[in-house]
Amino acid sequence: MKNSYAFFNNKSCDYFPCHMTDQPDTFNCKYCYCPLYLLECKGNFILVNGVKDCSNCLLPHRPDSDLYINKLLREQVFNKIKPHQ
């Protein structure tokens, strides 16, 4: 895939890939730190003593993750923020 606003692949990163994958060419590094960590998401995570463990989750690293992540951010964060008055 070509790097763009929605997809970035950084094979020169010391941690690439940060999750096991058999498709390194389509591994999206745009969300190196997942903005969904504190939100309700459909990623493959488990709770360990109340802490979200996303080690097995590739949701933010899919080539098309940008649309899904932005949708959840709008629904769960931005739509709940009240403008300054």
C-alpha positions in Angstrom: 0.0 0.0 0.0 1.1 3.6 -0.6 1.6 5.9 2.4 -1.1 8.5 2.8 -3.1 10.4 5.4 -4.9 7.1 6.3 -2.1 4.6 6.0 1.6 4.7 6.9 4.0 1.7 6.9 7.3 2.2 8.8 9.4 -0.8 8.2 12.5 1.1 9.5 11.0 1.2 13.0 13.0 -0.8 15.6 9.7 -2.3 16.7 8.2 -3.1 13.3 5.9 -4.9 13.4 4.8 -4.4 17.0 2.2 -7.2 16.6 2.7 -10.5 14.9 1.4 -10.4 11.3 1.9 -12.4 8.1 1.1 -9.3 6.0 3.8 -6.7 6.9 3.2 -4.8 3.7 -0.3 -3.9 4.8 0.6 -3.3 8.4 -0.6 0.3 9.2 1.6 2.2 11.6 -0.4 5.4 11.7 -1.9 4.5 15.1 1.3 3.3 16.8 -0.5 4.1 20.0 -4.1 3.1 19.6 -6.5 6.0 20.3 -9.2 3.5 21.2 -7.4 2.2 24.3 -9.7 4.1 26.6 -12.8 3.6 24.5 -15.3 0.8 23.7 -14.0 -0.9 20.6 -14.3 -4.2 18.8 -10.6 -5.0 18.9 -9.2 -8.3 20.1 -8.3 -7.4 23.7 -8.6 -9.0 27.0 -8.9 -7.5 30.5 -6.2 -8.4 32.9 -6.9 -7.2 36.4 -9.1 -4.4 34.9 -6.4 -3.4 32.4 -6.9 -3.7 28.7 -4.3 -5.9 27.1 -4.3 -5.3 23.3 -1.3 -7.5 22.5 -3.3 -9.7 20.1 -5.2 -6.8 18.5 -4.5 -5.7 14.9 -7.5 -3.5 14.6 -5.6 -0.2 14.5 -3.0 -1.7 12.2 -5.4 -2.7 9.4 -5.0 -0.8 6.1 -8.6 0.6 6.5 -8.5 1.3 10.2 -8.6 5.1 9.8 -12.3 5.2 8.9 -13.3 2.9 11.8 -11.1 4.7 14.4 -12.4 8.2 13.3 -16.0 6.9 13.5 -15.6 5.7 17.0 -13.8 8.9 18.1 -16.6 11.0 16.7 -19.3 8.8 18.4 -17.6 8.3 21.8 -15.5 11.4 22.3 -16.1 14.4 20.0 -19.9 14.3 20.0 -19.9 14.4 23.8 -17.7 17.4 24.1 -19.6 20.6 24.8 -18.4 23.7 23.1 -17.1 26.6 25.2 -19.8 29.2 25.9 
